[in-house]
Amino acid sequence: GDSIRKPLAKLPGSTEDGMSEEEWHHIVNINLTEAFQGCRSVGPHLLERGQGSVINISGWASFRGRPGYAAYDASKAGIMRFTETVSQEWAPYGVRVNAVAPGSFPDPEQMSAADYQARQDAAKGRVPLGRVGNLKEPGYLCVYLASPAAAYVTGQTWAVDGGVSIQAP
């Protein structure tokens, strides 16, 4: 089967505000180490079968660093590089490894209607597609990557962010 890894939390980490080593490790463990552990646990089975697809979950922060998010952004970029490396190691065995990098996806079920509308309004000027993402959109990409339609796709990190990651900083 396929493995879809999900980060446990989105945590910033700044070097200038005196972030502790413990905080750094916590953020890196939630993001990058979880991807490693997921691959380590499913890898032997997929390699033995000689087929399969692993989908790591990164984030649009893997494409660009931001002040105040050193640990978080570095861990997300690490997932992208980890995905590239493992895909090269496992490709000869018929196992594909990709990553999905979602942008911001506010959940209308978890916030007030006014807060959700404020996020929608802010996205009109900030997101090239002019809207916030639907929570199902990263899932649709995962379905594609796990399917036979993506049989020739490996080692890629796919942004699902309405175009935010391609904008100039």
C-alpha positions as CSV (number, residue, x, y, z in Angstrom):
1,G,0.0,0.0,0.0
2,D,0.8,3.6,-0.1
3,S,1.9,5.7,2.8
4,I,0.7,9.3,3.3
5,R,2.6,11.1,6.0
6,K,0.9,14.0,7.8
7,P,2.8,16.5,10.0
8,L,1.5,16.8,13.5
9,A,1.7,20.5,13.8
10,K,2.8,23.7,12.2
11,L,5.3,25.3,14.5
12,P,7.5,28.3,13.8
13,G,11.0,28.6,15.1
14,S,13.2,31.7,15.0
15,T,16.9,31.8,15.6
16,E,16.9,35.5,16.5
17,D,14.4,35.0,19.4
18,G,16.6,32.6,21.2
19,M,15.0,29.4,20.1
20,S,16.3,26.6,22.2
21,E,17.9,23.5,20.8
22,E,15.0,21.5,22.3
23,E,12.5,23.6,20.4
24,W,14.6,23.2,17.2
25,H,14.6,19.4,17.6
26,H,10.9,19.3,18.4
27,I,10.0,21.0,15.2
28,V,12.4,19.0,13.1
29,N,11.2,15.8,14.7
30,I,7.6,16.6,13.9
31,N,8.3,17.3,10.3
32,L,11.5,15.7,8.9
33,T,12.0,12.8,11.3
34,E,8.3,11.7,10.8
35,A,8.9,11.5,7.1
36,F,12.0,9.4,7.7
37,Q,10.2,7.1,10.2
38,G,7.3,6.6,7.8
39,C,9.6,5.6,5.0
40,R,11.6,3.4,7.2
41,S,8.5,1.5,8.4
42,V,6.9,1.0,4.9
43,G,10.0,0.9,2.8
44,P,11.0,-2.8,3.4
45,H,7.5,-4.0,2.4
46,L,7.3,-1.9,-0.7
47,L,10.9,-2.8,-1.8
48,E,10.2,-6.5,-1.3
49,R,7.0,-6.2,-3.4
50,G,8.9,-4.3,-6.0
51,Q,6.2,-1.6,-6.3
52,G,4.4,1.1,-4.4
53,S,4.2,4.8,-3.8
54,V,5.2,6.9,-0.8
55,I,3.8,10.4,-0.5
56,N,5.5,12.6,2.1
57,I,3.7,15.8,3.2
58,S,5.9,18.9,3.1
59,G,4.6,22.4,2.8
60,W,5.0,25.4,0.6
61,A,7.7,26.6,3.1
62,S,10.0,23.9,1.5
63,F,10.4,26.3,-1.5
64,R,11.3,29.5,0.4
65,G,12.7,30.5,3.8
66,R,11.1,33.2,5.9
67,P,12.3,35.3,8.9
68,G,11.0,33.8,12.1
69,Y,10.5,30.3,10.8
70,A,14.0,28.9,10.6
71,A,13.3,25.4,12.1
72,Y,10.0,25.0,10.4
73,D,11.1,26.1,6.9
74,A,14.4,24.1,7.2
75,S,12.4,21.0,8.2
76,K,10.0,21.3,5.2
77,A,12.9,21.9,2.8
78,G,14.5,18.8,4.3
79,I,11.4,16.7,3.5
80,M,11.8,17.9,-0.2
81,R,15.5,16.8,-0.3
82,F,14.8,13.6,1.6
83,T,12.0,12.7,-0.9
84,E,14.4,13.3,-3.8
85,T,17.1,11.1,-2.3
86,V,14.9,8.2,-1.3
87,S,13.2,8.3,-4.7
88,Q,16.6,7.7,-6.3
89,E,17.4,4.9,-3.9
90,W,14.1,3.1,-4.3
91,A,13.4,3.7,-8.0
92,P,15.4,0.6,-9.1
93,Y,13.0,-1.4,-7.0
94,G,9.9,0.0,-8.6
95,V,8.9,2.2,-5.7
96,R,8.1,5.8,-6.3
97,V,8.5,8.6,-3.7
98,N,7.0,12.0,-4.0
99,A,5.9,14.8,-1.7
100,V,2.9,17.1,-1.6
101,A,3.5,20.7,-0.3
102,P,0.2,22.2,0.7
103,G,-0.3,25.9,1.3
104,S,-2.7,27.4,3.8
105,F,-6.0,25.6,4.0
106,P,-8.3,27.1,6.5
107,D,-11.1,24.8,7.7
108,P,-14.5,26.4,7.7
109,E,-15.6,23.8,10.2
110,Q,-12.9,24.9,12.7
111,M,-13.4,28.7,12.6
112,S,-16.1,31.3,12.7
113,A,-17.8,32.4,9.4
114,A,-16.3,35.9,9.9
115,D,-12.7,34.5,10.3
116,Y,-13.1,32.3,7.3
117,Q,-14.4,35.2,5.2
118,A,-11.4,37.3,6.4
119,R,-9.1,34.5,5.2
120,Q,-10.9,34.4,1.9
121,D,-10.7,38.2,1.5
122,A,-7.0,38.2,2.3
123,A,-6.3,35.5,-0.2
124,K,-7.7,37.6,-3.0
125,G,-4.7,39.9,-2.9
126,R,-2.1,37.4,-1.8
127,V,-2.8,34.1,-3.7
128,P,-2.5,34.2,-7.5
129,L,-5.6,32.1,-7.9
130,G,-7.4,34.6,-5.6
131,R,-8.8,32.2,-3.1
132,V,-8.0,29.9,-0.2
133,G,-7.6,26.2,-0.9
134,N,-10.2,23.6,-0.4
135,L,-9.1,20.9,2.1
136,K,-9.8,18.2,-0.5
137,E,-7.4,19.6,-3.1
138,P,-4.2,18.2,-1.6
139,G,-6.0,14.9,-1.2
140,Y,-6.9,14.8,-4.9
141,L,-3.2,15.2,-5.7
142,C,-2.3,12.3,-3.3
143,V,-4.9,10.1,-5.1
144,Y,-3.2,10.9,-8.4
145,L,0.3,10.3,-7.1
146,A,-0.8,6.9,-5.7
147,S,-2.5,5.9,-8.9
148,P,-1.2,4.1,-12.0
149,A,-1.6,7.5,-13.8
150,A,1.5,8.7,-11.9
151,A,3.6,5.5,-12.6
152,Y,6.4,7.6,-14.2
153,V,6.5,10.3,-11.5
154,T,9.0,10.1,-8.7
155,G,11.2,12.4,-6.7
156,Q,9.0,15.5,-7.0
157,T,7.6,17.9,-4.5
158,W,4.2,19.2,-5.7
159,A,3.0,22.5,-4.5
160,V,-0.8,22.8,-3.9
161,D,-0.9,26.5,-2.8
162,G,-2.8,28.5,-5.5
163,G,0.6,29.7,-6.9
164,V,2.0,31.3,-3.7
165,S,5.3,29.4,-3.8
166,I,6.1,30.8,-7.3
167,Q,5.7,34.4,-6.3
168,A,8.7,36.6,-5.8
169,P,9.4,37.1,-2.1
